[in-house]
Amino acid sequence: MGEVEAAVQKFQRELNAGTVALVLLTTLDTSSEPLYGYEIARRLQPGEDDPRVKQGTLYPVLRSMESSGLLSSEVEPSSSGPPRRYYRVTPLGEEVLEAWDRLWVATRDFVEEIRKGADRG
């Protein structure tokens, strides 16, 4: 792997680490029903070969968010395999999502402002 590819992968990991919780919370908040891990992962994968959130990352973040009170979960039997843990956003999670949305927009706007200045410079 070349230096550029290594730098891109490192940046992608760091960027993902900061956005996965926001994306997960948004996905669950906009769903009309609780979702289980595989369904969440499927919704976050724009293409067959383009997993933006790997399942190995997904489950620890879901557990962390649940232990922080942002999500609740229930285990339900599945007719097609082992029981599934379904997640939903808690009222605290809804409040946190609103705050994170504001922070995300401010951060995005800041980065875009700097990038536009760099393009002119």
C-alpha positions in Angstrom: 0.0 0.0 0.0 1.3 3.4 -0.9 1.6 6.4 1.3 -1.4 8.1 -0.3 -3.7 5.1 0.2 -2.5 4.7 3.8 -3.2 8.3 4.5 -6.7 8.1 2.9 -7.5 4.9 4.9 -6.4 6.6 8.2 -8.4 9.7 7.4 -11.5 7.6 6.6 -11.2 5.7 9.9 -10.9 8.9 11.9 -13.8 10.5 10.0 -16.0 7.4 10.5 -15.2 7.3 14.2 -16.7 10.7 14.6 -19.8 10.2 12.5 -20.9 6.6 13.0 -22.9 7.4 16.2 -24.6 10.3 14.5 -25.5 8.2 11.4 -26.8 5.3 13.6 -28.9 7.6 15.8 -30.3 9.3 12.7 -31.1 6.0 11.0 -32.9 4.7 14.1 -34.7 8.0 14.7 -36.1 8.2 11.1 -37.3 4.6 11.1 -41.0 4.0 11.9 -40.1 0.8 13.8 -37.2 -0.6 15.8 -34.3 -2.1 13.8 -31.9 -4.9 14.4 -28.2 -4.7 13.6 -28.1 -6.3 10.2 -31.0 -4.2 9.0 -29.2 -1.0 10.2 -26.1 -2.1 8.4 -28.0 -2.8 5.2 -29.6 0.7 5.3 -26.1 2.3 5.8 -24.6 0.4 2.8 -25.1 2.5 -0.3 -23.8 -0.3 -2.6 -22.9 -4.0 -2.5 -19.1 -3.3 -2.3 -19.2 -0.1 -0.3 -19.8 -0.7 3.4 -19.6 2.8 5.0 -20.2 1.3 8.4 -18.7 -2.2 8.9 -20.6 -4.6 11.2 -17.6 -4.9 13.4 -17.9 -1.2 14.1 -21.7 -1.1 14.3 -22.3 -3.4 17.2 -19.9 -1.9 19.7 -21.3 1.6 18.9 -24.9 0.3 19.4 -23.9 -1.2 22.7 -22.2 2.0 23.8 -25.1 4.2 22.8 -27.5 1.9 24.7 -25.3 2.0 27.8 -25.3 5.8 27.5 -29.1 5.8 27.5 -29.4 7.0 23.9 -30.9 3.7 22.7 -33.1 1.0 24.2 -33.3 -2.5 22.9 -35.4 -5.7 23.1 -34.5 -9.2 22.1 -37.2 -10.9 20.0 -37.3 -14.4 18.5 -36.6 -14.8 14.8 -38.2 -17.4 12.6 -35.1 -17.4 10.4 -32.3 -17.9 12.9 -31.2 -16.7 16.4 -33.1 -14.1 18.3 -32.6 -10.5 17.2 -31.9 -7.4 19.3 -34.1 -4.5 18.1 -33.0 -1.0 18.8 -35.0 2.3 19.2 -34.0 5.8 20.1 -34.9 6.9 23.7 -36.2 10.4 24.5 -32.6 11.3 25.7 -31.3 10.0 22.3 -33.8 12.3 20.5 -32.5 15.3 22.5 -28.9 14.3 21.9 -29.6 13.9 18.2 -30.9 17.4 17.9 -27.7 18.7 19.6 -25.5 16.6 17.4 -27.4 17.8 14.3 -26.6 21.4 15.2 -23.0 20.5 15.8 -22.7 18.6 12.6 -24.1 21.5 10.5 -21.8 24.0 12.2 -18.8 21.7 11.6 -19.8 21.0 8.0 -20.2 24.7 7.3 -16.9 25.5 8.9 -15.1 22.9 6.8 -16.8 24.0 3.6 -15.9 27.6 4.4 -12.3 26.8 4.8 -12.3 24.5 1.8 -13.8 27.2 -0.4 -11.2 29.7 0.8 -8.5 27.2 -0.1 -9.9 26.9 -3.6 -9.7 30.7 -4.1 -6.3 31.0 -2.4 
